[in-house]
Amino acid sequence: MDPVSQLASAGTFRALKEPLAFLRALELLFAIFAFATCGGYSGGLRLSVDCVNKTESNLSIDIAFAYPFRLHQVTFEVPTCEGKGRQKLALIGDSSSSAEFFVTVAVFAFLYSLAATVVYIFFQNKYRENNRGPLIDFIVTVVFSFLWLVGSSAWAKGLSDVKEATNPKEVFLLMSACKQPSNKCMVVHSPVMSSLNTSVVFGFLNFILWAGNIWFVFKETGWHSSGQRYLSDPMEKHSSSYNQGGYNQDSYGSGGGYNQQASLGPSSEEFGQQSSGPTSFTNQI
């Protein structure tokens, strides 16, 4: 039997049923979706410029762009509708910094989630034998939660800039031919941004997963166990002192109360002896 089968038969993969490992596996998958939908994007738009002089028209102007969205480097040529002249233009904007940061966070999150999942499954005993592993895991989880929040927010703003820069109406404003009412500028097809919208959604879902996993990683650290002991010690002392006080009250009530009843007054025999005095005096009379 190979080692993987032995580990599986020994129940090692049961760790995936625990929230800590299960969330790590989800983080791994969602990180793949995040950098794949953003880093693998390529799109474009097609415009047409119909000049008054049909020989100068261009009914198929393709403008292609892709990750990392350095739009100011995307150039294209359009007719000027003034003779055979051509106008060379470029899109406006550069969203490469936010896009590359987002993809970088996603790639490193994927690598760490993969390594952590392997440790949870195959090396769980070594992971929990001291506090170093859980402590490092906790710190890295907090850092990646923050990075996902920053990266997703920055990329959402970058995507908004990309949509604005590639809007056909904005591109028409760059063309001198489209400023003349006699020429007709039309959109053949607009860019499809669905995968980029999905990447932003996956970015914020990754933030939610990593932020939610902080608690489960924290439970593995010594900080959580020491905090539990700190909370339990005063409660144990309080309960023990309460029990001691109750025992003293009971013993006091059983002993002291009996003595109080015994010392409330003379007994019936003493009372009888005291009352025998007047009886003997009458007899003497």
ROKELUM-809081 format. One line per field, with one value per residue: x, y, z of N, C-alpha, C in turn. Coordinates in pm, 1 decimal. Example, Ala and Ser with C-alpha at 12.3 -4.5 7.8 and 13.67 -1.06 7.14 Angstrom:
BEGIN
nX c(1319.0|1285.0)
nY c(-569.0|-225.0)
nZ c(780.0|708.0)
caX c(1230.0|1367.0)
caY c(-450.0|-106.0)
caZ c(780.0|714.0)
cX c(1320.0|1290.0)
cY c(-330.0|3.0)
cZ c(780.0|787.0)
END
This chain:
BEGIN
nX c(85.2|60.8|210.1|23.6|-224.1|-211.0|-214.2|-464.7|-628.8|-580.9|-728.6|-646.3|-738.9|-961.1|-921.7|-1004.3|-1269.0|-1283.8|-1331.3|-1103.4|-921.4|-1102.0|-1186.5|-941.9|-907.3|-1117.2|-1028.1|-807.3|-924.8|-1083.6|-889.1|-763.2|-970.8|-985.2|-732.7|-730.2|-954.7|-893.5|-614.8|-609.4|-751.7|-856.6|-967.9|-1172.3|-1288.9|-1491.7|-1515.0|-1670.3|-1616.7|-1784.3|-1732.9|-1816.6|-1713.2|-1698.6|-1481.5|-1288.8|-1369.9|-1373.9|-1487.2|-1434.1|-1273.3|-1056.0|-990.2|-787.9|-727.0|-570.8|-485.2|-192.1|-351.6|-239.3|-340.7|-266.0|-74.0|-201.8|-258.6|-416.8|-539.6|-729.8|-953.4|-934.0|-1119.9|-1057.9|-933.6|-680.8|-565.1|-452.6|-522.4|-342.3|-408.9|-434.6|-551.1|-670.2|-527.6|-400.2|-411.4|-248.3|-103.0|-286.6|-414.9|-202.7|-116.1|-340.7|-351.0|-104.0|-138.1|-338.6|-204.6|2.1|-156.9|-286.3|-65.8|15.8|-218.3|-232.3|3.7|-54.3|-284.5|-179.6|-11.9|-202.4|-331.7|-138.1|59.6|-42.7|-4.2|258.2|214.6|60.0|213.1|367.9|360.1|452.0|388.7|95.3|98.8|247.3|80.5|-149.0|-65.4|2.2|-247.3|-394.5|-250.9|-291.5|-566.4|-592.6|-449.3|-609.7|-839.0|-740.4|-629.6|-855.0|-1024.2|-866.1|-843.1|-1110.0|-1155.1|-965.0|-1074.3|-1307.3|-1195.6|-1087.7|-1320.2|-1432.0|-1238.4|-1244.3|-1492.2|-1703.0|-1811.6|-1635.4|-1406.9|-1479.2|-1470.4|-1205.2|-1149.7|-1106.1|-1260.0|-1509.1|-1609.5|-1725.5|-2039.0|-2128.6|-2007.7|-2042.8|-2015.4|-2003.4|-2080.6|-1961.1|-1920.4|-1915.9|-1676.5|-1657.6|-1703.8|-1756.1|-1604.6|-1408.1|-1562.8|-1640.8|-1397.0|-1352.7|-1560.7|-1481.8|-1251.9|-1339.7|-1484.5|-1276.6|-1153.7|-1352.4|-1347.5|-1082.3|-1077.4|-1279.4|-1159.6|-970.1|-1047.8|-1064.5|-801.7|-684.4|-780.1|-613.6|-377.4|-148.0|-232.3|-509.9|-564.6|-430.6|-579.9|-825.2|-756.7|-700.7|-949.4|-1088.7|-961.7|-1017.0|-1292.5|-1298.1|-1173.6|-1359.1|-1585.9|-1490.1|-1437.0|-1695.9|-1820.8|-1681.5|-1761.2|-2036.5|-2032.0|-1931.9|-2137.7|-2342.9|-2240.6|-2223.5|-2487.2|-2594.6|-2463.5|-2444.4|-2707.5|-2833.9|-2721.3|-2816.4|-3087.0|-3072.2|-2989.1|-3187.8|-3361.0|-3458.8|-3480.9|-3753.2|-3746.6|-3598.2|-3772.7|-3984.0|-3875.2|-3835.8|-4096.7|-4188.3|-4149.8|-4352.5|-4564.9|-4487.3|-4481.1|-4748.9|-4844.8|-4715.1|-4843.3)
nY c(-119.6|219.4|525.4|740.6|613.8|477.9|690.6|796.4|580.4|572.9|776.8|1038.3|1240.7|1330.0|1568.1|1765.5|1793.2|1955.4|2298.0|2464.4|2345.1|2305.1|2563.1|2657.9|2503.7|2604.2|2867.4|2824.4|2740.5|2965.9|3160.3|3076.1|3120.3|3396.8|3508.8|3394.9|3491.3|3758.9|3790.8|3645.3|3783.9|3915.5|4148.2|4365.8|4629.7|4728.1|4973.2|5198.5|5432.8|5636.7|5822.8|6125.6|6121.2|5821.7|5667.9|5726.6|5618.2|5397.4|5107.0|4917.0|4930.0|4804.3|4774.8|4646.6|4521.5|4409.7|4224.6|4356.1|4591.0|4836.2|5089.8|5324.2|5247.6|5121.2|5150.6|5282.9|5338.6|5581.2|5713.3|6049.8|6168.7|6370.6|6380.8|6143.7|6113.8|5977.5|5925.3|5870.2|5726.6|5678.9|5488.8|5612.9|5611.9|5398.8|5109.9|4919.7|4886.0|4836.5|4608.7|4422.9|4404.9|4290.5|4038.8|3936.0|3911.5|3718.4|3498.5|3440.8|3391.7|3162.3|2983.3|2975.6|2877.9|2627.5|2506.7|2520.1|2361.2|2109.7|2071.8|2063.1|1824.9|1616.3|1661.0|1716.6|1656.9|1745.6|2011.5|2090.4|2035.8|2227.0|2582.3|2736.6|2683.0|2724.0|2994.3|3130.5|3071.4|3208.4|3479.7|3509.9|3465.7|3686.5|3892.1|3830.3|3861.0|4137.1|4217.2|4112.1|4268.0|4527.2|4486.7|4399.7|4621.0|4818.1|4709.1|4708.2|4980.9|5026.8|4871.4|5014.4|5243.1|5130.2|5050.6|5299.7|5419.7|5257.5|5289.5|5330.0|5584.8|5757.5|5702.7|5794.1|6066.2|6118.4|6113.8|6310.2|6306.7|6225.7|6446.7|6599.3|6667.7|6567.7|6324.4|5979.1|5801.8|5490.4|5213.2|4894.1|4657.9|4634.6|4617.1|4316.1|4276.0|4090.0|3880.3|4024.9|4164.8|3946.4|3874.4|4076.0|4022.3|3767.4|3847.7|3994.7|3791.5|3620.5|3779.0|3771.5|3497.9|3460.4|3642.6|3533.0|3294.6|3362.0|3335.9|3057.2|2980.5|3121.7|2984.4|2766.9|2859.4|2933.4|3157.4|3158.0|2932.3|3007.5|3230.1|3108.4|2963.0|3176.6|3290.4|3081.4|3028.7|3243.3|3193.1|2934.9|2982.9|3156.1|2989.5|2790.5|2936.1|3016.0|2773.6|2698.7|2902.0|2850.9|2599.9|2664.3|2823.9|2637.4|2459.4|2629.6|2696.9|2449.5|2387.0|2623.8|2709.1|2505.6|2536.2|2784.5|2732.5|2564.4|2735.5|2917.4|2938.7|2832.2|2482.4|2247.0|2093.6|2251.0|2462.1|2341.0|2285.4|2541.7|2630.0|2480.9|2597.8|2796.9|2616.0|2451.8|2650.7|2713.4|2479.6|2487.9|2697.4)
nZ c(0.0|-88.7|48.9|50.5|42.2|281.8|463.2|405.8|473.4|741.4|837.6|809.2|639.5|762.0|877.9|705.7|757.5|972.1|1073.5|1043.3|851.0|644.0|568.5|480.1|250.1|95.8|68.7|-91.0|-335.9|-399.4|-426.3|-660.2|-846.0|-824.6|-917.4|-1169.0|-1309.8|-1323.7|-1397.9|-1634.9|-1823.0|-2136.2|-2364.3|-2569.3|-2787.4|-3065.6|-3308.9|-3543.3|-3803.6|-4006.0|-4269.7|-4451.0|-4706.3|-4840.3|-4903.8|-4723.0|-4490.8|-4203.8|-4101.4|-3914.5|-3647.9|-3436.1|-3093.9|-2869.9|-2544.5|-2238.4|-1937.0|-1783.5|-1792.0|-1884.7|-2012.0|-2138.6|-2310.0|-2512.4|-2838.5|-3135.9|-3471.1|-3640.1|-3889.5|-4012.3|-4164.2|-4334.6|-4604.8|-4681.6|-4441.6|-4126.4|-3781.8|-3496.0|-3192.7|-2833.7|-2554.6|-2235.9|-1914.3|-1648.6|-1494.0|-1393.4|-1155.6|-940.8|-1042.8|-1072.4|-808.8|-689.0|-819.9|-739.1|-459.8|-465.1|-580.9|-393.8|-171.9|-257.5|-271.7|-2.0|120.9|4.7|105.9|381.9|397.7|330.0|550.1|758.0|694.1|664.8|853.9|1107.7|1378.7|1431.7|1381.2|1596.4|1819.5|1942.9|2014.7|1808.5|1534.2|1514.5|1595.4|1396.5|1183.2|1259.1|1253.9|981.6|866.9|958.6|831.4|557.2|544.5|574.1|344.7|140.1|171.0|115.9|-141.6|-292.0|-271.8|-394.7|-652.3|-731.1|-759.1|-961.6|-1169.0|-1217.3|-1330.9|-1563.1|-1698.0|-1745.9|-1911.0|-2135.6|-2231.3|-2506.1|-2564.2|-2437.0|-2583.2|-2837.4|-2793.2|-2814.4|-3083.2|-3364.0|-3593.3|-3505.4|-3386.7|-3569.5|-3694.2|-3939.1|-3982.6|-3899.0|-3607.5|-3467.3|-3245.0|-3276.2|-3122.7|-2768.2|-2492.6|-2298.3|-1963.1|-1768.6|-1649.6|-1516.7|-1332.3|-1182.8|-1070.5|-882.6|-704.4|-611.8|-486.9|-258.8|-137.5|-69.9|123.0|323.5|386.7|482.3|696.3|855.6|921.5|1104.4|1371.9|1411.6|1372.2|1576.8|1798.7|1803.5|1901.3|2176.7|2307.8|2321.0|2483.9|2721.5|2786.0|2839.8|3066.9|3238.5|3268.4|3387.4|3633.4|3832.1|3856.8|3960.5|4206.4|4320.4|4339.4|4511.1|4745.8|4801.6|4853.5|5083.1|5258.4|5272.8|5394.1|5646.9|5738.7|5754.3|5943.6|6155.4|6186.6|6257.5|6493.8|6647.5|6647.9|6791.2|7039.2|7096.4|7125.4|7342.2|7537.1|7570.7|7786.5|8117.6|8178.0|8170.3|8399.9|8577.3|8592.4|8712.0|8958.0|9053.6|9082.2|9285.4|9526.4|9621.3|9660.1|9874.2|10071.8|10108.6|10216.4|10458.8|10576.9)
caX c(0.0|143.5|195.4|-98.7|-335.9|-201.2|-260.2|-609.1|-694.5|-565.3|-821.9|-580.6|-817.9|-1069.4|-892.5|-1080.3|-1401.7|-1273.4|-1343.0|-973.5|-872.8|-1204.7|-1178.9|-818.1|-932.1|-1199.0|-941.2|-724.8|-1006.3|-1126.9|-771.4|-746.2|-1072.1|-957.0|-625.7|-758.4|-1050.9|-831.3|-489.2|-627.3|-848.9|-822.8|-1091.7|-1158.8|-1410.1|-1483.3|-1586.1|-1674.3|-1623.0|-1839.1|-1710.3|-1899.1|-1646.3|-1697.8|-1349.2|-1206.7|-1432.1|-1319.5|-1601.4|-1389.2|-1157.7|-1043.5|-906.4|-772.5|-651.8|-564.2|-408.2|-225.0|-433.9|-165.5|-422.4|-198.7|11.0|-288.8|-272.0|-500.0|-547.0|-865.4|-951.1|-966.4|-1223.7|-1004.7|-837.6|-632.4|-491.3|-488.0|-493.0|-299.2|-455.6|-411.3|-646.9|-626.3|-530.8|-308.5|-458.7|-161.6|-57.5|-391.2|-439.7|-89.4|-117.4|-449.1|-310.8|6.0|-197.8|-411.5|-108.9|67.1|-260.3|-303.3|50.1|13.0|-331.9|-194.5|100.1|-121.9|-373.5|-94.6|31.3|-317.2|-370.9|-33.4|151.0|-123.9|55.6|370.5|160.3|2.4|298.2|411.4|282.1|512.6|311.0|-30.2|123.0|282.2|-40.9|-238.9|-12.5|-10.4|-389.8|-432.9|-187.9|-359.4|-699.7|-573.6|-408.2|-725.9|-926.9|-677.0|-617.9|-986.7|-1073.8|-788.0|-876.4|-1244.4|-1137.9|-896.2|-1169.1|-1394.8|-1120.3|-1077.9|-1450.4|-1451.4|-1145.6|-1280.3|-1628.8|-1700.4|-1838.8|-1510.6|-1312.7|-1523.2|-1426.6|-1065.5|-1139.9|-1143.8|-1365.2|-1638.8|-1654.5|-1794.9|-2172.6|-2151.8|-1953.3|-2115.7|-1931.3|-2091.9|-2019.4|-1990.2|-1944.6|-1850.2|-1599.8|-1729.5|-1630.9|-1815.8|-1502.2|-1342.8|-1655.2|-1632.9|-1271.5|-1372.1|-1645.6|-1398.5|-1158.5|-1403.9|-1515.5|-1153.0|-1136.6|-1445.0|-1298.9|-961.4|-1113.7|-1353.3|-1070.3|-882.1|-1091.2|-1031.5|-656.3|-654.6|-810.4|-502.8|-260.5|-141.6|-301.7|-648.2|-565.5|-394.8|-694.7|-925.2|-712.3|-712.0|-1090.3|-1138.5|-902.0|-1099.0|-1421.7|-1276.9|-1148.2|-1484.0|-1673.7|-1435.9|-1460.9|-1838.9|-1849.8|-1629.1|-1848.3|-2162.7|-2010.0|-1920.7|-2270.3|-2420.1|-2191.5|-2258.9|-2630.4|-2627.8|-2409.9|-2480.6|-2852.2|-2870.7|-2681.2|-2906.9|-3209.7|-3045.4|-2966.6|-3294.3|-3423.3|-3445.8|-3550.4|-3880.0|-3717.9|-3564.6|-3893.6|-4063.4|-3813.1|-3859.4|-4237.7|-4221.0|-4134.9|-4483.5|-4649.9|-4446.0|-4518.1|-4890.1|-4858.4|-4670.7|-4948.9)
caY c(0.0|338.7|611.7|821.9|527.1|451.2|809.1|807.9|476.1|604.3|882.5|1168.3|1338.5|1379.4|1707.1|1853.6|1813.8|2059.8|2430.6|2522.8|2291.1|2322.3|2700.3|2670.3|2446.3|2701.1|2980.3|2780.7|2743.7|3102.0|3233.3|3038.5|3191.8|3540.6|3550.1|3346.9|3580.3|3889.5|3779.8|3584.3|3858.9|3990.3|4192.1|4477.2|4687.5|4756.5|5094.5|5230.4|5574.6|5649.1|5960.3|6172.4|6058.1|5681.5|5607.9|5757.4|5554.6|5272.9|5050.0|4812.2|4976.0|4715.3|4823.3|4532.1|4546.2|4289.8|4238.2|4427.9|4709.7|4960.7|5138.2|5432.4|5185.5|5063.1|5248.9|5244.8|5442.0|5611.8|5812.6|6188.7|6212.0|6488.6|6323.0|6009.6|6121.3|5885.8|5978.0|5765.5|5759.2|5581.3|5497.0|5691.4|5544.7|5289.2|5038.6|4802.3|4868.8|4770.8|4475.4|4336.2|4381.7|4196.4|3905.8|3891.0|3865.6|3594.0|3389.7|3404.0|3331.5|3025.6|2902.5|2953.3|2790.7|2492.1|2455.6|2501.9|2245.3|1990.5|2056.8|2021.2|1688.3|1516.3|1690.7|1783.0|1638.0|1837.9|2147.2|2120.3|1993.2|2347.1|2700.9|2812.1|2666.1|2800.6|3138.1|3177.9|3059.3|3315.9|3607.7|3511.3|3477.8|3826.3|3973.1|3806.9|3922.6|4279.5|4231.8|4087.4|4384.6|4637.6|4451.9|4397.1|4758.1|4888.7|4657.3|4755.0|5117.6|5015.3|4821.9|5126.0|5327.6|5058.5|5060.6|5437.3|5448.2|5178.3|5321.9|5384.7|5729.1|5825.1|5685.6|5883.0|6202.1|6132.2|6114.9|6438.5|6284.6|6209.9|6577.4|6662.0|6606.1|6502.3|6188.1|5889.1|5711.8|5391.0|5103.1|4762.3|4581.5|4688.6|4515.9|4233.8|4288.1|4000.4|3807.0|4119.3|4184.5|3825.2|3875.6|4162.5|3947.2|3665.4|3914.8|4023.2|3662.7|3574.9|3855.9|3718.3|3366.4|3474.4|3709.4|3436.9|3188.0|3411.7|3281.9|2915.1|2970.7|3173.5|2879.5|2672.6|2921.7|2932.2|3273.9|3120.3|2842.6|3083.4|3312.3|3022.2|2934.9|3299.0|3309.9|2972.7|3032.1|3321.6|3129.1|2823.6|3037.6|3208.4|2879.4|2721.3|3019.3|3014.2|2645.4|2702.3|2987.7|2780.8|2493.6|2724.1|2866.7|2519.6|2406.8|2725.5|2686.4|2325.1|2387.3|2744.1|2713.5|2412.3|2594.5|2893.9|2675.2|2507.6|2840.2|3016.9|2956.2|2713.2|2362.2|2220.2|2042.8|2364.9|2540.0|2270.4|2304.1|2678.7|2648.4|2401.8|2684.8|2845.8|2504.3|2412.8|2759.6|2698.3|2367.0|2530.5|2780.2)
caZ c(0.0|-98.7|168.3|47.3|78.7|425.4|535.9|388.0|550.9|883.7|875.5|811.8|566.7|845.8|914.0|617.1|814.2|1073.1|1010.4|1010.1|724.0|541.2|520.5|402.8|118.1|22.7|34.6|-203.7|-456.7|-430.4|-473.4|-801.4|-923.8|-821.9|-1009.1|-1304.2|-1375.2|-1346.0|-1471.6|-1765.4|-1903.1|-2257.7|-2427.3|-2661.3|-2844.0|-3208.7|-3344.5|-3686.8|-3837.4|-4141.1|-4314.4|-4562.3|-4819.1|-4800.5|-4924.1|-4605.4|-4373.8|-4147.3|-4028.7|-3822.9|-3570.1|-3319.9|-2982.9|-2779.0|-2420.0|-2154.0|-1813.5|-1658.9|-1816.0|-1909.8|-2123.8|-2210.9|-2411.6|-2615.6|-2946.7|-3250.3|-3573.4|-3686.5|-3997.9|-3976.8|-4257.4|-4403.6|-4696.9|-4645.7|-4316.3|-4016.2|-3648.5|-3402.7|-3057.8|-2727.2|-2444.2|-2120.6|-1784.9|-1618.4|-1374.4|-1376.5|-1016.6|-861.9|-1097.3|-1039.9|-664.3|-663.2|-865.9|-653.6|-333.6|-491.9|-604.3|-268.0|-86.5|-306.3|-231.5|142.9|152.3|-36.1|204.0|510.7|387.8|336.5|690.2|838.0|662.0|680.6|964.8|1208.2|1511.5|1443.8|1383.0|1727.6|1929.5|2013.7|1981.2|1699.3|1411.9|1519.0|1606.5|1262.2|1103.2|1300.0|1204.6|835.8|835.0|980.1|726.6|430.2|551.9|545.5|204.6|54.2|178.9|43.5|-282.6|-356.5|-281.0|-496.6|-784.4|-764.1|-811.9|-1089.7|-1268.2|-1251.7|-1423.2|-1690.3|-1764.3|-1794.3|-2020.9|-2253.4|-2271.1|-2643.3|-2565.7|-2400.6|-2694.5|-2944.6|-2762.6|-2854.6|-3229.5|-3424.0|-3693.2|-3437.6|-3340.4|-3681.7|-3703.8|-4068.3|-3976.7|-3808.5|-3527.6|-3406.3|-3169.8|-3331.9|-2999.5|-2648.9|-2419.1|-2199.8|-1836.0|-1668.7|-1574.2|-1425.9|-1220.8|-1100.2|-995.1|-765.5|-610.6|-549.5|-397.0|-130.3|-75.0|-6.6|247.4|423.3|428.4|563.9|821.5|937.5|966.4|1211.4|1500.6|1421.8|1388.9|1710.2|1895.8|1807.3|1962.5|2322.5|2362.0|2351.6|2599.2|2840.7|2819.7|2901.5|3203.7|3315.7|3301.1|3470.0|3766.9|3926.1|3879.1|4051.8|4339.9|4372.8|4375.0|4628.3|4864.1|4829.4|4916.4|5219.3|5337.9|5295.8|5489.7|5780.0|5781.9|5791.5|6070.6|6257.8|6212.1|6325.4|6630.2|6721.0|6667.4|6895.9|7167.0|7126.9|7175.5|7474.3|7635.8|7566.1|7916.3|8202.7|8134.0|8240.3|8532.8|8660.8|8612.0|8811.2|9088.5|9096.8|9116.1|9404.5|9643.3|9667.7|9703.3|10009.2|10159.2|10138.5|10307.7|10591.7|10634.4)
cX c(88.6|117.8|67.8|-220.1|-333.3|-252.0|-411.1|-683.5|-685.0|-654.8|-760.3|-664.6|-941.5|-1046.9|-969.0|-1221.8|-1401.6|-1276.8|-1209.5|-924.6|-974.4|-1201.6|-1051.3|-836.7|-1018.7|-1116.2|-852.8|-801.9|-1043.8|-1009.3|-744.4|-844.9|-1039.6|-849.4|-649.0|-852.1|-992.5|-707.5|-503.9|-719.7|-784.4|-953.8|-1066.6|-1293.1|-1385.2|-1573.1|-1584.8|-1688.2|-1664.8|-1830.2|-1807.1|-1843.5|-1622.8|-1560.0|-1257.6|-1258.8|-1353.9|-1427.8|-1561.8|-1258.4|-1151.8|-945.9|-901.3|-689.5|-661.0|-491.7|-263.2|-289.6|-352.2|-228.3|-353.3|-102.2|-69.3|-315.1|-357.9|-506.9|-691.3|-855.4|-988.4|-1081.7|-1185.5|-895.0|-799.4|-557.3|-545.0|-444.2|-458.8|-332.1|-417.1|-518.2|-585.6|-633.1|-429.8|-352.5|-371.5|-122.7|-160.9|-417.5|-327.0|-82.3|-223.9|-409.4|-197.3|-45.1|-267.7|-315.4|-43.2|-33.6|-286.0|-188.8|48.1|-101.8|-300.8|-98.6|32.7|-215.1|-295.0|-48.7|-83.8|-348.6|-263.2|56.0|77.2|-63.9|173.1|323.0|114.3|93.5|357.2|334.2|335.5|429.3|180.2|-8.3|159.6|158.7|-137.4|-193.2|-29.6|-156.6|-438.4|-376.9|-260.1|-501.9|-692.0|-537.1|-524.2|-820.0|-869.6|-672.8|-750.6|-1043.6|-999.9|-824.2|-1017.8|-1239.2|-1067.2|-987.8|-1266.2|-1326.1|-1107.3|-1209.3|-1473.6|-1362.7|-1182.4|-1426.0|-1626.3|-1726.7|-1714.8|-1408.2|-1350.2|-1478.3|-1281.5|-1049.5|-1187.3|-1255.8|-1501.9|-1691.1|-1727.9|-1930.7|-2197.9|-2099.7|-2030.3|-2018.3|-2023.7|-2011.0|-2060.2|-2012.8|-1859.7|-1771.1|-1686.3|-1646.2|-1680.6|-1710.6|-1427.6|-1432.8|-1651.9|-1506.6|-1282.5|-1456.6|-1563.6|-1295.8|-1219.2|-1449.8|-1392.2|-1126.4|-1226.9|-1397.1|-1178.5|-992.7|-1191.2|-1266.1|-977.5|-918.8|-1050.1|-881.0|-617.2|-680.6|-698.1|-380.7|-265.3|-210.9|-443.9|-654.2|-528.2|-508.5|-805.8|-887.5|-727.4|-855.8|-1142.1|-1084.0|-981.8|-1234.2|-1408.1|-1252.6|-1276.9|-1577.3|-1623.5|-1457.4|-1608.3|-1878.0|-1800.2|-1717.3|-1981.2|-2147.3|-2000.3|-2055.5|-2354.2|-2375.9|-2225.7|-2405.9|-2665.1|-2580.5|-2459.7|-2628.6|-2896.8|-2837.0|-2772.5|-3038.5|-3190.5|-3032.3|-3076.3|-3355.2|-3406.8|-3527.6|-3676.7|-3856.6|-3683.4|-3687.2|-3982.3|-4006.9|-3838.4|-4003.6|-4278.4|-4211.4|-4266.6|-4572.2|-4614.6|-4481.3|-4664.5|-4916.4|-4818.7|-4778.0|-5066.0)
cY c(124.4|429.3|693.4|740.0|494.6|569.6|825.3|704.6|502.1|718.0|1019.4|1274.9|1382.3|1522.5|1805.2|1877.3|1920.0|2196.7|2488.3|2476.1|2312.6|2462.9|2724.0|2615.4|2540.5|2822.3|2947.1|2790.9|2886.3|3188.5|3202.2|3116.2|3341.1|3577.8|3499.5|3442.1|3718.7|3877.5|3721.3|3660.8|3919.8|4024.6|4306.8|4529.0|4717.5|4875.6|5111.2|5381.1|5583.7|5795.4|5996.7|6116.9|5911.0|5615.5|5631.2|5686.4|5431.0|5214.6|4939.5|4854.8|4892.6|4773.9|4711.2|4572.8|4421.6|4324.0|4265.6|4564.8|4839.7|5025.6|5247.9|5378.4|5118.5|5169.3|5192.6|5363.8|5457.0|5712.2|5951.1|6243.6|6343.8|6441.1|6183.1|6007.1|6024.0|5949.0|5861.9|5809.8|5648.5|5599.1|5571.1|5605.5|5433.8|5226.5|4917.2|4779.0|4795.2|4629.6|4378.8|4307.2|4279.3|4054.3|3851.1|3838.9|3732.0|3476.7|3345.5|3344.9|3187.5|2935.5|2874.1|2860.9|2646.6|2430.5|2429.2|2381.4|2115.2|1965.6|2007.8|1873.2|1587.1|1538.4|1761.7|1771.0|1732.3|1982.4|2186.7|2083.5|2111.9|2466.8|2775.1|2803.8|2742.4|2951.2|3198.5|3176.0|3173.0|3450.5|3618.2|3527.9|3620.9|3915.1|3954.8|3861.6|4070.6|4301.1|4209.0|4207.5|4500.4|4608.3|4452.8|4537.1|4835.8|4841.1|4697.4|4897.3|5113.0|4967.0|4930.4|5220.1|5262.0|5069.0|5200.1|5466.2|5374.3|5197.5|5383.7|5534.6|5809.5|5815.2|5777.5|6027.2|6226.3|6150.3|6250.0|6421.4|6276.6|6343.1|6653.6|6593.6|6532.4|6358.9|6106.6|5793.6|5618.2|5282.3|4971.7|4662.9|4638.9|4579.6|4443.0|4229.2|4189.7|3927.3|3898.6|4153.0|4065.9|3823.9|3963.3|4091.6|3840.7|3727.5|3941.4|3894.1|3603.4|3650.2|3802.1|3583.3|3378.4|3541.7|3614.9|3326.3|3232.6|3348.2|3136.0|2893.7|3018.6|3067.7|2777.4|2728.8|2908.4|3049.9|3238.6|3031.3|2914.6|3175.0|3232.9|2989.5|3057.2|3323.7|3203.9|2978.0|3118.5|3258.4|3012.1|2873.0|3089.5|3097.0|2806.2|2802.7|3021.7|2885.3|2641.8|2787.6|2920.8|2669.8|2548.9|2770.0|2748.3|2466.2|2500.4|2713.3|2561.9|2326.3|2504.2|2752.0|2622.2|2471.1|2709.5|2841.9|2620.7|2615.1|2945.5|3039.9|2832.1|2599.6|2341.5|2167.9|2156.5|2447.7|2474.5|2286.5|2443.2|2697.0|2568.2|2485.0|2732.7|2733.6|2463.0|2522.8|2752.5|2587.4|2408.0|2616.2|2694.2)
cZ c(0.0|20.7|168.9|88.2|227.4|506.3|525.1|469.7|699.6|928.8|877.7|744.6|644.3|888.9|827.5|666.5|923.4|1005.9|966.1|873.6|611.9|482.7|440.7|261.5|33.4|-19.4|-85.2|-334.8|-496.4|-475.6|-620.6|-888.3|-932.5|-922.8|-1150.8|-1378.5|-1403.1|-1435.1|-1610.7|-1858.0|-2027.1|-2327.6|-2522.4|-2705.5|-2991.3|-3240.4|-3495.8|-3705.0|-3984.3|-4183.2|-4426.9|-4692.7|-4782.3|-4816.5|-4804.4|-4479.7|-4330.2|-4057.0|-3931.6|-3755.7|-3442.6|-3218.2|-2879.2|-2657.7|-2333.1|-2024.6|-1849.1|-1677.4|-1814.2|-2034.1|-2202.0|-2316.6|-2522.7|-2721.2|-3060.2|-3344.7|-3621.4|-3800.5|-3947.8|-4059.0|-4326.6|-4497.9|-4649.9|-4513.4|-4211.8|-3884.0|-3554.6|-3260.2|-2959.7|-2619.8|-2326.6|-1994.8|-1773.1|-1486.2|-1343.8|-1230.9|-932.2|-911.0|-1060.7|-890.7|-627.8|-702.0|-780.3|-520.2|-353.8|-509.9|-474.1|-168.8|-127.9|-259.3|-81.5|181.8|115.9|65.2|338.2|508.4|395.0|480.4|776.7|816.8|701.9|802.4|1078.3|1348.3|1532.8|1449.4|1522.5|1844.8|2005.1|1958.6|1859.2|1571.6|1413.3|1526.1|1470.7|1172.0|1133.9|1243.1|1053.1|794.5|852.4|869.2|593.0|431.7|518.0|398.8|108.3|55.3|97.9|-106.8|-355.9|-372.0|-390.0|-636.7|-825.5|-819.8|-947.5|-1200.4|-1310.7|-1350.1|-1560.7|-1767.3|-1821.8|-1914.9|-2148.6|-2293.8|-2411.1|-2650.3|-2531.6|-2513.3|-2810.3|-2919.8|-2801.6|-3005.2|-3284.2|-3525.7|-3629.3|-3383.1|-3450.1|-3700.4|-3834.8|-4071.8|-3872.8|-3739.8|-3450.3|-3336.9|-3235.6|-3218.3|-2886.7|-2578.2|-2317.3|-2072.1|-1730.1|-1586.4|-1477.5|-1307.7|-1125.7|-1015.9|-871.1|-660.5|-537.9|-454.9|-260.6|-61.6|-8.1|122.5|357.2|475.6|520.7|697.7|913.0|992.2|1077.6|1344.7|1517.0|1434.3|1528.1|1818.2|1906.9|1877.9|2114.2|2385.0|2401.7|2474.9|2727.7|2883.5|2884.7|3045.7|3291.8|3357.4|3396.5|3612.5|3863.9|3954.4|3974.5|4193.9|4401.8|4418.1|4498.1|4754.9|4901.7|4899.7|5059.0|5309.6|5368.4|5396.7|5630.5|5830.2|5826.5|5925.6|6184.4|6292.0|6288.5|6468.8|6710.3|6746.8|6778.6|7031.6|7204.0|7181.6|7316.1|7579.3|7634.5|7705.0|8000.2|8148.2|8215.3|8379.3|8625.8|8690.8|8716.1|8949.5|9141.8|9141.6|9238.6|9530.9|9696.2|9716.2|9845.1|10108.1|10196.5|10234.3|10446.5|10655.7|10680.5)
END
